[in-house]
Amino acid sequence: MIEFLTNPIVITVLLTIAGVGIVVELFSAKFGLAGLVGVLALLIFFYGHFQAGYAGFGTLILFAGGILLIFLEFFLPGAISGTLGVAALILSLFLAGENALQMGVSILIAIFISILIFFLMIKVFGKKLILFNRMVLSESARKEDGYVSNINRTELIGKEGIALTILRPAGTAIIQNERIDVVSEGGFIEQNASVKVIKVEGARIVVREIE
């Protein structure tokens, strides 16, 4: 049985099952059957290589840590945990293999098929990537819904008022009985001086002193 489990073809099949299982889980809100099958395939892979003497306890610990990090990805924001988990898994696979070249070929085949399944899930079956939706802001603040980046007070252009504070150049003025933060055109304006709004640039209201 150990000879069978360490056969290059069987290794490729097990890694492919594991990869496809992980890919399918990316489209699931919770850890389910596909993930369990993928993990089981990896366990069988490591069992065979451990019994054959290729994988040590350090490799098994690295593998277990990778599985744990991937599992934590379902509960933690961002993709750091999942990325580290996948990296730990791939490294543990190389450490467990008898032949690094053969292991690399098996991993590449498994990754290729997994990527193919990934695109089929999206393009053919119309699945959405649920796992990483938390990383992306799906809502947008649209002007039609009442969201604005700032209040554009263009209606104040040409209006006159009084400098409530000294403008050097920023300060506060009373315009149409409203206290407004303003900026002078460039010069110093005394308190209580008469001012006139000459320009509005978004939230920046520029005033000029009236002689």
Secondary structure, DSSP 8 states (H G I E B T S, - for coil): -HHHHTSHHHHHHHHHHHHHHHHHHTT-SS--HHHHHHHHHHHHHHHHHHHTTSS-HHHHHHHHHHHHHHHHTTTSSSSHHHHHHHHHHHHHHHHH-S-HHHHHHHHHHHHHHHHHHHHHHHHTS-----TTGGGS------GGGT--SS---GGGTT-EEEESS-BSSEEEEEETTEEEEEEESSS-B-TT-EEEEEEEETTEEEEEE--
